[in-house]
Amino acid sequence: MEETGGGAGVVDLKMDEEKVPWPPETDPVFVSCLLQPPMSHHDPNYVAIRRLLLHRKAHSLPQRKDWRCNRRGYAAYRNFIRRPRNWESQITQSYISTASHSGHWASSQGPHSILFDSESQSSSRDLRGFFPSSGHRSSFSSNDADHQFGHVEPAYSFVGMHCIFDHCKASVTILKFGHMSSELLAYGSSDGSLAVCHVSEPPSIIQHLRGHSKAITDFDFSSNNQYIASSSVDKTVLVWEISKGHCIRVIYGTSAQLCIRFHPVNNNLLSVCNANKEINIINFSTGRVIKKVYFDKELTAMDNDHTGQLIFCGDAQGSIYTVSVNSHTGSISRSHKNRSMRSKSPITTVQYRTFSLVARCPVLLACAQDGNLCFFSVALEIQGYLTLLCSLKLSPRLHSIRASFCPLLSLEKGEFIVAGSEDSNVYFYDLTRPKHACVNKLQGHGSPVIGVAWNYGENLLASSDSEGTVIVWKRAKTN
């Protein structure tokens, strides 16, 4: 662009014909800016400002066309704009860990320390753009990847272990990252202890919360990550203040407390499922039960939708229930019961997701102990009615192994989940391809992997096993 004299205070911005193709392809915002009439003829700066806006708009068109939002989140867009131009040809070196102290870095290098194998050639071909193998170089060229996926991002190519927590000697049954947090991690074990950690530099355990006398079945962070509410087989619910490491409230029950959630909108409400086949809505401030509703079997897994008006829970016989909740009064009522899982095994995971590119609507993941994985669409306009979209049958499990969605990996193609296994590996599956569902795995645990959890930015994946080891895996950087 050049600056030429056009009168006092007038700047004439001439666009370079080679850099800005004319006419550009149709874009509503561009056309509306182009056709906007010059309402202020007396303003000498109007033409210059309009030309500047059109110039910037023309340059931004290619990038906007590369990135089709489709309701993808901030983390995905951030990874997209930071990606290097030649990321397809980059092969990231793996790292291995050596056992030592809790919360230590996993920094010892080794080219074959972590294997990213797949169970079939077809599954490996379909996802080479997402999983560049650390042990060998793929024959899949970057041009083929661009042709098949457009501009794909290496969503889950891991560089190895970020850190390890191995102080716990009992099975770690449940682990979670803090609400919208990339660094705060907590995990509960079968000996009743709860550990709160920071996985940033350096990784460390900041609180040991001891109060339960038996195994922890579930816990949840409050929305501001100041409190943790934990449930246990010892028939109690404990509320912890994380900063002080103190238990500030004990809520006694008459049976084992199996799962617990803070209400996502009204954090003064706690939803607790117990072995008495009921859900209790508890006032967080007073510890009193506000409402309760009874079910046919004991409820073993639970999750809320994003509005807080629905609770999805699974029972010990493979049924999925949808429950309506009033966010103000805490009143609760049963809405639907779904038996599509064809399983009579306890549900270990129920996870809600706001949107899926495959279903084009909210979705629900359910995992049973007998290895059944089911993927449902959620009709919010019909009080959370569930429709089975696809299912996957894995080998039966002895442990209550959990699973989780992989939101970033599901942006381009398929519906991907991550789950633990009895053979000590962490597996990635595509639910839309039941014949070749396994697309990759992480090897590093020495006993059955029970829990898995992503942090907020999805650059870290935490997994726990039956011997008390927690491994935090680090996803490869895209910048």
Secondary structure by P-SEA (a helix, b strand, c coil): cbbbbccccbbbbbcccccccccccccaaaaaaaacccccccccaaaaaaaaaaaaaaaaaaaaaacccccccaaaaaaaaacccccccbbbbbbbbbccccccccccccccccccccccaaaaaacccccccccccccccaaaaaaaccccccccccccccbbbccccccccccccccccccbbbbbcccbbbbbbbccccccccccccccccccccccccccccbbbbbccccbbbbbccccccccbbbbccccccccccccccccbbbbbccccccccccccccccccccccccccccccccccccbbbbbcccbbbbbbbbccccbbbbbccccccccccccccbbbbbcccccccccbbbbbcccbbbbbbbbcccccbbbbbcccccccccccbbbbbbbccccccccbbbbbcccccbbbbbcccccccccccccccccccccbbbbcccccbbbbbcccbbbbbbbccccc
